[in-house]
């Protein structure tokens, strides 16, 4: 089976047609009726998103991209980073290849999600990963937790967080305005989609395993919403959760 050549790049979802959508869950039906008009109403109440189109309907400016988790053969024998991780299964009929990829979605304003997909062809794997990323959408806190800056604007994270996946550990730390994303390239995509502009980082473990690294970074971002913040510090650091209104 011939492998299709798909280049990595940020894609914006096209306009979502609510009229032709046939929801299968209670939340989806409420959204179509107009009873729920904000994604915060779904996430704040702890509801699990079971339809990817729920995210499409409530966040129209969602963007998605693929993470380079694999490696393809170069022209002269060297390796080249690829968005596809190819594996093969030995059988009586011969080698059966399969492709896996990791997708990240976000609106660059406080909402981000990540998902993994695997299929016998590249296009179904990409669609599965994008759908899973929308189902795993989370809301994060942003603010100015850097003592060097103290501007009170949500350009970085409000405090230090830590995440782990496999042997990979990553620590994200607040940075002053203008620092930009001092973190591994693939993690930069995740932080950019979350709306974070400045951050310091420190990693530990086998960071060449990009899947573990990106999922460890996602675990660190989840802590931003799980940790409670005192009202005085939230006001001082200009902390916002979700969209910056």
N, C-alpha and C positions, 0 to 999 in steps of 0.2 A: 504494500500500500504506500502510495507516494505521500511524502510529508509536505504539507503546505507551508509556505514561507510567510509568516506573519511578523511584522515589525512591532516592537514595543512602542507605545506612545499613549499620551493622555487622550482619552475619548470622552466626549460629553454625550449623555443620554439625550435622545431626541424627545420631542414633546410627547407627553404621556396622554393617551386618549382615555379619559375616565368613562366615557359613555359606552365604549365597547368592552370595558373590563367587566368580567364576571367573577366577583370575589367568592372565595370558598370558606372564609372564616368570619367570625362575628365582627372582629375589628375591621376587616375589609368592607363588610356591609355597612358599618357605621360611617366609614370614610366616604363611601359612594353616596350615602344619603346626606352627607354634610354635617353629621353629628360630631365628627372628629376632623379638625382642620390643621392640627399642629402635631408634629412628630413627638414633641415633648409630652403630650397627653398619653402617648403609648409607652414611652420609655420610663417616665416618672412613676407610673403605676406598676412597673415591673412586668408588663405584658411581654410575652415572647412573640417576636415577629415570625410568622409562618408563611407569609407570602412576600416575595420580593417586590411585587407591584405596589405593596403598601408604602415602601420607601420611595418608589418612583412617583407615587401620587403626592406625597407630602414634602419631598425634597426635589423639586424640578431641576435644580442646577447641579445635580450630582455628576461627578467625574469619576472615571475608573482608569486604571493602568495595571500592567502586569509586571511582576517582580522577576528579575533575572536569577533563577535558582539552579539552572542547568549549565551544561557546557557542551558545545559542539566542536567538531574537528575543524581545525584551521586549514588554510590552503597549503601550508608547508609543514603540516604536522603539529603545529601549536594549537592550544585550546582557545576557544572563544566563548565568552559569556552568552548564554541564551535564556530566553524566557520559558523554554520547554525543558523538562527533565525526562529523558527517554529511557525506558527500561524494556527488557525483552523476556518473554517466557518461553522456555523450551517445551515443545510438544511434538507429537507424532507427525503433525502436518508441517512442522517447521517452526521458525521463530515468530512469535506473535508480539509485535511492538505495542507499547502504550505510552501515552504522553500525559504528564502532570504539570500543572502551573499554579501559581499563586497570584490572586488578584487583590487589589486594594481599591476601595471606593471612598469618596468623601466629598464634601462641599467646600473645603478650605475655610470652614467657619464653625469648628467645634464638633463635627460629626464625622466619624471614620469607621470603616469596617474592613475586615480581611477574611479571605476564604481560599480554600484549596480545591482544585478539581482535577479529576483523572479520567481519561477515556482512551479509546483506541485511535481516535483522531484528534487533531489539534483544536478544531472549532468547538466540538462539544465540551472539551476540557476547559476551554476559555469561558464558555457560557456557564458551566457548572461552578467554576471558581467565582465568577462575577455574581451569580445568584447567591452563593453561600456567603460572600462578603456582605451583601445587602442584608441577609438574615442575621449576620453577626454585628450589625451596626451599633455603635455605642456613642454616648455623649461624654465629652471630656471637659475638664476645667482648664482655663488659661488665665494668666495673670502676669504680674511682674514680681517674681520672687527673688530677684537678684539684688543683693545689698549694694552692688556697684552702680545700679541704675536708679531704682526707686521712682520710675516715671508713673506708675499706677495704670499702665495700659496693658491689655492682654496680648503681648507679643511673644511671651515665653511661658514656661510652666510655673506655677506658684510655689512649688517645693520639690525637693529631690525624691525621685521614685526609682524603684528597682524591679526588674523582671528577669525571669529565668525560663529557658526551654532546653531540655537536654543538658548538655555541659556548658551551654552558652549563658552567660550572665551579662546584663547591660544595666548601667545606671545612667539616668538622665538627670541633669542638673540645670537650674535656671541660669540664664546668661543675660548680660546687658544688651540693650538695643544696638543693633549693628553687628553683632557677633556672627549672625547667620547660623546655619545648622552644622555644627562641628560633630558630625556623626557619619557612619558608613553610608555609602551612596544609596543603597536600597532602602535603608531606614529613613533617609531624607525624603523619599517619596511618601512614606507613611506619615511622617510628621508634617510635611507640606499639605497633604490632604486633610490633616486634622486642624490646620490653621495655625500651627506653631512656626514662628519665624526665626527664633534664636534659641539655641540650646547647647549645652556642653554634654559630653557623654564619656563613659568609661566602660570598656568591655573586657570580658574574661572568658576563657574557654576556647573551644574550636570554632572560631567565628567564620571560618571559611564555609561552614555549613550554613548557607544563606537562609534556608527554611527555618532552622532553629533561631537564627539571629533575628529575623523579622517577626517571628511569633513571640520571642522574648521581649522585643520592643513593644509589641501590642499588649503584652501582660503588664508592662510598666505603665502604659497609657491608661489601662483599666484602673490602676491604683489612684489616678487623679480624681476619679469620681467616687471611689470607695472610701477615701480618707476624708473625715469630717474636718471642717475648718471653722475656727472661731469667727464670729461676725466682725470683730474689730480688725483682725488680720485680713479678712476678705475685702473689707472696705479699703484698707491701706494698700493692699497689693492689686486692687482693681480686678478681682477675680470674677470671671463670667463663666457660666456653664452652658455649653451649646452655642447658639448664635449670639454674636455680639451686636445687640440691638442699640 
